[in-house]
Amino acid sequence: MSPLIAAAVLLAAPEPPPDVKPSMHDALVAVLELQPYLARPDLFRAPENQAQLQGAMATLATVRHGFLQPRGTMTSTGAMATLFARQVELASAELAAKNDEAARLRLGGVTQLCLNCHLRRQAKTDFFTAARLVDRLAVTDLERARLYAATRQLDPAFALWRKALVTPPQSEVEAFEQTEALRLALTVAVRGKDDPSLAIALLEPQLNRKELPGFVRRTTLQWLMAAHAWSRERFNLAGATSEQLMAKAHELVGKTPALTLAARDDVHLVELSRASAALDEALRLSPDGPHRAEALYLLGVTSATVDPPVAWQLEWVYLEACIRENAPAPIARQCLERLKERTWLAYQPGRSPAAVYGALAELSGLLR
């Protein structure tokens, strides 16, 4: 089934429930329409597909998220309200300049951002009709599993992951793809399911896979040890108060060097994913509570590891919100320092775009 036919089926389906924003529904159509092209570089760069790609990107460029907007002052370039538009505009420019692979990877990051942002949201109706299309798309099992997860069909996603992640790779590229898929599956088990037994079931078969690089098996062992420790805790996100969730997040982050190490820390992915899930839930339960500033700061800290590098703008959003909402308090200075460190790591020294320097200068000015 072609992506355009798939999109037409979705658009002809019954209207989503009234709590679904039309822009979000349309955006998910566009995300699904892009998937076959994102999975296949040859399809992505084929001249006959450029009109479809540009049409899907034009839809995504109109999305305006409401994340953090009610608090009023999120107006600079880091705001979630313009995050999709900025990234899609860059991808469109890269595609027009024949920089196909950069555009494909950037759009893949936007799709990943959809998954990361929506995985723990309680309302599930924004994927009401889109979820029906996943098994009609011509994508690999690993891509299909990711799409199942993105549309909150978590059980079918894990069924595919359990099968695909023990299949011997036929090339180094497939081995890399399986490694990335394992990381994603683990974060979904943590953030989407809050299930240590599921994480253990995913990880244990990987230890005997000689076809995977040694560093992958060593990191997997660290993840498995963390998952076993988690299973002994008997702490569940469901039913916990916002205060308990913040305390758990502090405990988990404290077990890692994340507060002092600004770089990505894959070894502690389980702990930091759990902390991220607890923080998300604490903000959902009490979005304007006394822990809000600290939760935003810690979400920025954990995002450095939990979110893929291509989606680091989400980390910026957390830290910018912390600065704008709390300037000139000490917590705002903490968030600014972290943002400066992460910006330095995200770009080569002296190679940050002028807009990034301008945004940092604007935020620094709020603390004077």
MARPAMAR-453520 format. One record per residue (C-alpha): residue number from 0; residue in one letter; x, y, z. Coordinates in Angstrom, 1 decimal. Layout:
<vextis>
(vexti NUM, A, (X, Y, Z))
...
</vextis>
This chain:
<vextis>
(vexti 0, M, (0.0, 0.0, 0.0))
(vexti 1, S, (1.5, 3.3, -1.0))
(vexti 2, P, (2.0, 6.1, 1.6))
(vexti 3, L, (-0.4, 8.4, -0.2))
(vexti 4, I, (-3.1, 5.7, -0.2))
(vexti 5, A, (-2.5, 5.0, 3.4))
(vexti 6, A, (-2.9, 8.7, 4.2))
(vexti 7, A, (-6.1, 8.8, 2.2))
(vexti 8, V, (-7.5, 5.8, 4.1))
(vexti 9, L, (-6.7, 7.6, 7.4))
(vexti 10, L, (-8.3, 10.8, 6.3))
(vexti 11, A, (-11.4, 9.0, 5.1))
(vexti 12, A, (-11.7, 7.1, 8.4))
(vexti 13, P, (-14.2, 8.3, 11.1))
(vexti 14, E, (-13.3, 11.6, 12.7))
(vexti 15, P, (-11.1, 11.3, 15.8))
(vexti 16, P, (-12.7, 12.0, 19.2))
(vexti 17, P, (-13.2, 15.7, 20.0))
(vexti 18, D, (-10.3, 15.9, 22.4))
(vexti 19, V, (-7.9, 15.3, 19.5))
(vexti 20, K, (-6.5, 18.5, 18.0))
(vexti 21, P, (-6.9, 18.4, 14.2))
(vexti 22, S, (-3.3, 19.7, 13.7))
(vexti 23, M, (-1.9, 16.8, 15.8))
(vexti 24, H, (-4.1, 14.3, 13.8))
(vexti 25, D, (-2.9, 15.7, 10.5))
(vexti 26, A, (0.7, 15.7, 11.8))
(vexti 27, L, (0.5, 12.0, 12.6))
(vexti 28, V, (-0.8, 11.3, 9.1))
(vexti 29, A, (2.3, 13.1, 7.8))
(vexti 30, V, (4.6, 11.2, 10.1))
(vexti 31, L, (3.2, 7.8, 9.0))
(vexti 32, E, (3.3, 8.9, 5.3))
(vexti 33, L, (7.0, 9.7, 5.7))
(vexti 34, Q, (8.0, 6.3, 7.3))
(vexti 35, P, (8.6, 4.2, 4.1))
(vexti 36, Y, (10.8, 7.0, 2.8))
(vexti 37, L, (12.7, 7.4, 6.0))
(vexti 38, A, (13.3, 3.6, 6.2))
(vexti 39, R, (14.7, 3.5, 2.6))
(vexti 40, P, (17.4, 6.0, 1.5))
(vexti 41, D, (16.8, 5.1, -2.1))
(vexti 42, L, (13.1, 6.0, -1.8))
(vexti 43, F, (13.9, 9.1, 0.1))
(vexti 44, R, (16.1, 10.6, -2.6))
(vexti 45, A, (14.1, 9.3, -5.7))
(vexti 46, P, (12.9, 12.3, -7.8))
(vexti 47, E, (9.5, 10.9, -8.2))
(vexti 48, N, (8.9, 10.9, -4.4))
(vexti 49, Q, (9.9, 14.5, -3.8))
(vexti 50, A, (6.4, 16.0, -4.1))
(vexti 51, Q, (5.0, 13.5, -1.5))
(vexti 52, L, (7.9, 14.3, 0.8))
(vexti 53, Q, (7.5, 18.0, 0.5))
(vexti 54, G, (3.7, 17.7, 1.1))
(vexti 55, A, (4.2, 15.7, 4.3))
(vexti 56, M, (6.8, 18.2, 5.5))
(vexti 57, A, (4.5, 21.1, 4.8))
(vexti 58, T, (1.9, 19.5, 7.1))
(vexti 59, L, (4.4, 19.0, 9.9))
(vexti 60, A, (5.7, 22.6, 9.6))
(vexti 61, T, (2.2, 23.8, 10.6))
(vexti 62, V, (2.2, 22.0, 14.0))
(vexti 63, R, (2.2, 24.2, 17.0))
(vexti 64, H, (2.5, 22.4, 20.3))
(vexti 65, G, (1.0, 23.8, 23.5))
(vexti 66, F, (3.9, 22.4, 25.6))
(vexti 67, L, (4.5, 24.9, 28.5))
(vexti 68, Q, (2.7, 27.7, 26.6))
(vexti 69, P, (0.1, 28.5, 29.4))
(vexti 70, R, (2.8, 29.9, 31.6))
(vexti 71, G, (3.2, 32.7, 29.1))
(vexti 72, T, (6.8, 33.6, 28.5))
(vexti 73, M, (8.1, 30.8, 26.2))
(vexti 74, T, (8.7, 33.0, 23.1))
(vexti 75, S, (12.3, 32.5, 22.0))
(vexti 76, T, (13.6, 30.0, 19.4))
(vexti 77, G, (13.8, 27.1, 21.8))
(vexti 78, A, (10.0, 26.9, 22.5))
(vexti 79, M, (8.2, 23.7, 21.7))
(vexti 80, A, (5.6, 25.7, 19.8))
(vexti 81, T, (8.1, 26.1, 16.9))
(vexti 82, L, (10.3, 23.1, 17.3))
(vexti 83, F, (8.7, 21.0, 14.6))
(vexti 84, A, (8.5, 23.9, 12.2))
(vexti 85, R, (12.2, 24.7, 12.6))
(vexti 86, Q, (13.3, 21.1, 12.1))
(vexti 87, V, (11.1, 20.5, 9.2))
(vexti 88, E, (12.1, 23.7, 7.5))
(vexti 89, L, (15.8, 22.7, 7.9))
(vexti 90, A, (15.0, 19.3, 6.5))
(vexti 91, S, (13.2, 20.8, 3.5))
(vexti 92, A, (16.1, 23.1, 2.8))
(vexti 93, E, (18.6, 20.1, 3.0))
(vexti 94, L, (16.4, 18.1, 0.7))
(vexti 95, A, (16.3, 21.0, -1.8))
(vexti 96, A, (20.1, 21.3, -1.6))
(vexti 97, K, (20.4, 17.6, -2.4))
(vexti 98, N, (21.7, 16.9, 1.1))
(vexti 99, D, (19.4, 13.9, 1.2))
(vexti 100, E, (20.9, 11.9, 4.1))
(vexti 101, A, (21.0, 14.9, 6.4))
(vexti 102, A, (17.3, 15.6, 5.7))
(vexti 103, R, (16.3, 12.0, 6.2))
(vexti 104, L, (18.1, 11.8, 9.6))
(vexti 105, R, (16.6, 15.1, 10.7))
(vexti 106, L, (13.1, 13.9, 9.8))
(vexti 107, G, (13.8, 10.6, 11.6))
(vexti 108, G, (14.6, 12.6, 14.7))
(vexti 109, V, (11.3, 14.5, 14.5))
(vexti 110, T, (9.5, 11.1, 14.4))
(vexti 111, Q, (11.5, 10.0, 17.4))
(vexti 112, L, (10.6, 13.1, 19.2))
(vexti 113, C, (6.9, 12.2, 18.7))
(vexti 114, L, (7.6, 8.9, 20.4))
(vexti 115, N, (9.5, 10.4, 23.3))
(vexti 116, C, (7.0, 13.2, 24.0))
(vexti 117, H, (3.8, 11.1, 23.8))
(vexti 118, L, (4.9, 7.8, 25.2))
(vexti 119, R, (3.8, 8.6, 28.8))
(vexti 120, R, (0.9, 10.8, 28.0))
(vexti 121, Q, (-2.3, 9.4, 29.6))
(vexti 122, A, (-4.8, 10.4, 26.9))
(vexti 123, K, (-4.4, 8.0, 24.1))
(vexti 124, T, (-6.9, 9.3, 21.6))
(vexti 125, D, (-4.5, 11.4, 19.5))
(vexti 126, F, (-3.5, 8.2, 17.7))
(vexti 127, F, (-7.1, 7.0, 17.4))
(vexti 128, T, (-7.2, 6.2, 13.7))
(vexti 129, A, (-3.5, 6.4, 12.8))
(vexti 130, A, (-2.6, 3.3, 14.7))
(vexti 131, R, (-4.6, 1.2, 12.2))
(vexti 132, L, (-2.3, 2.1, 9.4))
(vexti 133, V, (1.0, 0.8, 10.8))
(vexti 134, D, (0.7, -2.8, 9.6))
(vexti 135, R, (-0.1, -1.6, 6.1))
(vexti 136, L, (3.1, 0.2, 5.6))
(vexti 137, A, (6.0, -1.3, 3.6))
(vexti 138, V, (8.7, -1.1, 6.3))
(vexti 139, T, (11.0, -3.5, 8.1))
(vexti 140, D, (10.1, -5.3, 11.3))
(vexti 141, L, (12.3, -2.9, 13.3))
(vexti 142, E, (10.6, 0.1, 11.7))
(vexti 143, R, (7.2, -1.4, 12.2))
(vexti 144, A, (8.0, -2.0, 15.9))
(vexti 145, R, (9.0, 1.6, 16.3))
(vexti 146, L, (5.8, 2.7, 14.7))
(vexti 147, Y, (3.7, 0.4, 16.8))
(vexti 148, A, (5.4, 2.0, 19.9))
(vexti 149, A, (4.8, 5.5, 18.5))
(vexti 150, T, (1.1, 4.8, 18.1))
(vexti 151, R, (1.0, 3.2, 21.5))
(vexti 152, Q, (0.5, -0.4, 20.3))
(vexti 153, L, (3.1, -1.5, 22.8))
(vexti 154, D, (2.3, -5.2, 22.9))
(vexti 155, P, (2.6, -5.7, 19.1))
(vexti 156, A, (5.8, -3.6, 19.2))
(vexti 157, F, (7.4, -5.9, 21.8))
(vexti 158, A, (6.3, -9.0, 20.0))
(vexti 159, L, (8.3, -7.8, 17.0))
(vexti 160, W, (11.3, -6.6, 19.0))
(vexti 161, R, (11.6, -10.0, 20.8))
(vexti 162, K, (11.7, -11.7, 17.4))
(vexti 163, A, (13.9, -9.3, 15.5))
(vexti 164, L, (16.4, -8.7, 18.2))
(vexti 165, V, (17.5, -12.3, 18.3))
(vexti 166, T, (17.7, -12.7, 14.5))
(vexti 167, P, (21.4, -12.8, 13.3))
(vexti 168, P, (22.2, -9.6, 11.4))
(vexti 169, Q, (23.2, -10.1, 7.7))
(vexti 170, S, (25.5, -7.0, 7.7))
(vexti 171, E, (27.2, -4.5, 9.9))
(vexti 172, V, (24.4, -2.1, 9.0))
(vexti 173, E, (21.8, -4.5, 10.4))
(vexti 174, A, (23.9, -5.1, 13.5))
(vexti 175, F, (23.9, -1.3, 14.1))
(vexti 176, E, (20.1, -1.1, 13.5))
(vexti 177, Q, (19.5, -3.9, 16.0))
(vexti 178, T, (21.6, -2.1, 18.6))
(vexti 179, E, (19.6, 1.1, 18.1))
(vexti 180, A, (16.4, -0.9, 18.2))
(vexti 181, L, (17.4, -2.6, 21.5))
(vexti 182, R, (18.0, 0.8, 23.1))
(vexti 183, L, (14.7, 2.1, 21.9))
(vexti 184, A, (12.9, -1.0, 23.1))
(vexti 185, L, (14.5, -0.7, 26.5))
(vexti 186, T, (13.4, 2.9, 26.9))
(vexti 187, V, (9.9, 2.0, 25.9))
(vexti 188, A, (9.8, -0.9, 28.5))
(vexti 189, V, (10.9, 1.7, 31.1))
(vexti 190, R, (9.0, 4.8, 30.1))
(vexti 191, G, (6.0, 3.3, 28.4))
(vexti 192, K, (5.4, 0.1, 30.4))
(vexti 193, D, (7.2, 0.7, 33.7))
(vexti 194, D, (8.0, -3.0, 33.7))
(vexti 195, P, (11.4, -4.4, 34.8))
(vexti 196, S, (10.5, -7.9, 33.9))
(vexti 197, L, (9.9, -6.8, 30.3))
(vexti 198, A, (13.3, -5.0, 30.3))
(vexti 199, I, (15.0, -8.2, 31.6))
(vexti 200, A, (13.3, -10.4, 29.0))
(vexti 201, L, (14.6, -8.0, 26.2))
(vexti 202, L, (18.1, -7.9, 27.6))
(vexti 203, E, (19.0, -11.4, 28.7))
(vexti 204, P, (19.0, -12.9, 25.2))
(vexti 205, Q, (21.5, -10.3, 24.0))
(vexti 206, L, (24.3, -11.4, 26.2))
(vexti 207, N, (25.0, -14.6, 24.2))
(vexti 208, R, (24.9, -12.9, 20.8))
(vexti 209, K, (28.5, -13.1, 19.6))
(vexti 210, E, (27.6, -11.4, 16.3))
(vexti 211, L, (27.1, -8.1, 18.2))
(vexti 212, P, (30.1, -5.9, 19.1))
(vexti 213, G, (31.7, -6.4, 22.4))
(vexti 214, F, (30.9, -2.9, 23.7))
(vexti 215, V, (27.2, -3.6, 23.0))
(vexti 216, R, (27.2, -6.8, 25.1))
(vexti 217, R, (29.1, -5.0, 27.9))
(vexti 218, T, (26.7, -2.1, 28.0))
(vexti 219, T, (23.8, -4.6, 27.8))
(vexti 220, L, (25.1, -6.3, 30.9))
(vexti 221, Q, (25.1, -3.0, 32.8))
(vexti 222, W, (21.5, -2.4, 31.7))
(vexti 223, L, (20.5, -5.9, 32.8))
(vexti 224, M, (22.0, -5.4, 36.2))
(vexti 225, A, (20.1, -2.1, 36.6))
(vexti 226, A, (16.9, -3.8, 35.5))
(vexti 227, H, (17.3, -6.6, 38.1))
(vexti 228, A, (17.9, -4.0, 40.8))
(vexti 229, W, (14.8, -2.2, 39.6))
(vexti 230, S, (12.8, -5.4, 39.9))
(vexti 231, R, (13.7, -5.8, 43.5))
(vexti 232, E, (12.5, -2.3, 44.4))
(vexti 233, R, (8.7, -2.8, 43.8))
(vexti 234, F, (8.2, 0.9, 43.2))
(vexti 235, N, (5.5, 1.7, 40.7))
(vexti 236, L, (4.8, 5.0, 39.0))
(vexti 237, A, (1.1, 4.3, 39.0))
(vexti 238, G, (-0.4, 5.5, 42.3))
(vexti 239, A, (2.7, 7.4, 43.4))
(vexti 240, T, (2.2, 11.0, 44.5))
(vexti 241, S, (4.1, 13.8, 42.8))
(vexti 242, E, (6.3, 14.1, 46.0))
(vexti 243, Q, (7.2, 10.4, 45.9))
(vexti 244, L, (7.9, 10.6, 42.2))
(vexti 245, M, (10.3, 13.5, 42.6))
(vexti 246, A, (12.0, 11.7, 45.5))
(vexti 247, K, (12.5, 8.6, 43.3))
(vexti 248, A, (13.8, 10.7, 40.4))
(vexti 249, H, (16.3, 12.3, 42.7))
(vexti 250, E, (17.4, 8.9, 44.0))
(vexti 251, L, (17.8, 7.5, 40.5))
(vexti 252, V, (19.7, 10.5, 39.1))
(vexti 253, G, (21.9, 10.4, 42.2))
(vexti 254, K, (23.0, 6.9, 41.3))
(vexti 255, T, (24.6, 8.3, 38.1))
(vexti 256, P, (27.1, 11.0, 37.3))
(vexti 257, A, (24.5, 12.9, 35.2))
(vexti 258, L, (24.5, 16.0, 37.4))
(vexti 259, T, (28.2, 16.6, 36.9))
(vexti 260, L, (28.7, 14.8, 33.5))
(vexti 261, A, (27.1, 16.8, 30.7))
(vexti 262, A, (27.8, 14.1, 28.1))
(vexti 263, R, (25.6, 11.2, 27.1))
(vexti 264, D, (25.8, 8.3, 29.6))
(vexti 265, D, (24.5, 5.1, 28.0))
(vexti 266, V, (25.7, 2.9, 30.8))
(vexti 267, H, (23.0, 4.4, 33.1))
(vexti 268, L, (20.2, 4.4, 30.5))
(vexti 269, V, (17.9, 2.4, 32.7))
(vexti 270, E, (18.2, 4.7, 35.8))
(vexti 271, L, (17.9, 7.9, 33.8))
(vexti 272, S, (15.0, 6.6, 31.7))
(vexti 273, R, (13.2, 5.7, 35.0))
(vexti 274, A, (14.0, 9.1, 36.4))
(vexti 275, S, (12.6, 10.8, 33.2))
(vexti 276, A, (9.4, 8.8, 33.4))
(vexti 277, A, (9.0, 9.7, 37.1))
(vexti 278, L, (9.6, 13.4, 36.3))
(vexti 279, D, (7.1, 13.3, 33.5))
(vexti 280, E, (4.5, 11.8, 35.7))
(vexti 281, A, (5.2, 14.2, 38.6))
(vexti 282, L, (4.6, 17.2, 36.2))
(vexti 283, R, (1.4, 15.6, 34.9))
(vexti 284, L, (0.0, 15.2, 38.4))
(vexti 285, S, (1.1, 18.6, 39.5))
(vexti 286, P, (2.1, 20.8, 36.6))
(vexti 287, D, (2.2, 24.0, 38.7))
(vexti 288, G, (3.4, 22.4, 42.0))
(vexti 289, P, (6.5, 23.6, 44.0))
(vexti 290, H, (8.7, 21.0, 42.3))
(vexti 291, R, (8.1, 22.3, 38.8))
(vexti 292, A, (11.4, 24.2, 38.4))
(vexti 293, E, (13.4, 21.3, 39.7))
(vexti 294, A, (11.6, 18.8, 37.5))
(vexti 295, L, (12.3, 20.8, 34.4))
(vexti 296, Y, (16.0, 21.0, 35.3))
(vexti 297, L, (16.2, 17.3, 35.9))
(vexti 298, L, (14.3, 16.5, 32.7))
(vexti 299, G, (17.0, 18.6, 30.9))
(vexti 300, V, (19.7, 16.5, 32.7))
(vexti 301, T, (18.1, 13.1, 31.9))
(vexti 302, S, (17.3, 14.1, 28.3))
(vexti 303, A, (21.0, 14.2, 27.5))
(vexti 304, T, (21.0, 10.4, 27.7))
(vexti 305, V, (17.4, 9.3, 27.2))
(vexti 306, D, (16.6, 11.3, 24.1))
(vexti 307, P, (18.5, 10.7, 20.8))
(vexti 308, P, (21.1, 13.4, 19.9))
(vexti 309, V, (19.1, 14.5, 16.8))
(vexti 310, A, (16.2, 15.5, 19.1))
(vexti 311, W, (18.3, 17.5, 21.6))
(vexti 312, Q, (16.0, 20.5, 21.1))
(vexti 313, L, (13.6, 18.9, 23.5))
(vexti 314, E, (16.3, 19.2, 26.2))
(vexti 315, W, (16.7, 22.8, 25.3))
(vexti 316, V, (13.0, 23.3, 25.8))
(vexti 317, Y, (13.1, 21.9, 29.3))
(vexti 318, L, (16.0, 24.1, 30.3))
(vexti 319, E, (14.7, 27.2, 28.7))
(vexti 320, A, (11.4, 26.8, 30.5))
(vexti 321, C, (13.3, 26.5, 33.7))
(vexti 322, I, (15.2, 29.7, 33.0))
(vexti 323, R, (12.3, 31.8, 31.8))
(vexti 324, E, (9.9, 30.8, 34.6))
(vexti 325, N, (12.4, 31.2, 37.4))
(vexti 326, A, (14.8, 34.0, 36.5))
(vexti 327, P, (16.7, 35.3, 38.4))
(vexti 328, A, (16.5, 32.5, 41.0))
(vexti 329, P, (19.5, 30.1, 41.5))
(vexti 330, I, (17.7, 27.2, 39.8))
(vexti 331, A, (17.5, 29.3, 36.7))
(vexti 332, R, (21.3, 29.8, 36.8))
(vexti 333, Q, (21.7, 26.1, 37.2))
(vexti 334, C, (19.6, 25.5, 34.1))
(vexti 335, L, (21.5, 28.1, 32.1))
(vexti 336, E, (24.9, 26.6, 33.0))
(vexti 337, R, (23.6, 23.2, 32.0))
(vexti 338, L, (22.3, 24.6, 28.7))
(vexti 339, K, (25.6, 26.2, 27.9))
(vexti 340, E, (27.5, 23.0, 28.6))
(vexti 341, R, (25.2, 21.0, 26.5))
(vexti 342, T, (25.3, 23.5, 23.6))
(vexti 343, W, (29.1, 23.3, 23.7))
(vexti 344, L, (28.9, 19.5, 23.4))
(vexti 345, A, (26.2, 19.6, 20.7))
(vexti 346, Y, (28.3, 21.7, 18.4))
(vexti 347, Q, (32.0, 21.9, 17.7))
(vexti 348, P, (33.6, 24.7, 19.6))
(vexti 349, G, (33.2, 27.9, 17.6))
(vexti 350, R, (30.7, 26.3, 15.2))
(vexti 351, S, (27.4, 27.0, 16.9))
(vexti 352, P, (24.9, 28.7, 14.6))
(vexti 353, A, (24.5, 32.4, 15.2))
(vexti 354, A, (20.9, 31.9, 16.2))
(vexti 355, V, (22.1, 29.6, 19.0))
(vexti 356, Y, (24.5, 32.2, 20.4))
(vexti 357, G, (21.7, 34.8, 20.2))
(vexti 358, A, (19.3, 32.6, 22.1))
(vexti 359, L, (21.8, 31.9, 24.8))
(vexti 360, A, (22.6, 35.6, 25.1))
(vexti 361, E, (18.9, 36.3, 25.4))
(vexti 362, L, (18.5, 33.8, 28.2))
(vexti 363, S, (21.6, 35.0, 30.0))
(vexti 364, G, (20.2, 38.5, 29.9))
(vexti 365, L, (17.2, 37.4, 32.0))
(vexti 366, L, (19.5, 36.6, 34.9))
(vexti 367, R, (21.3, 40.0, 35.1))
</vextis>
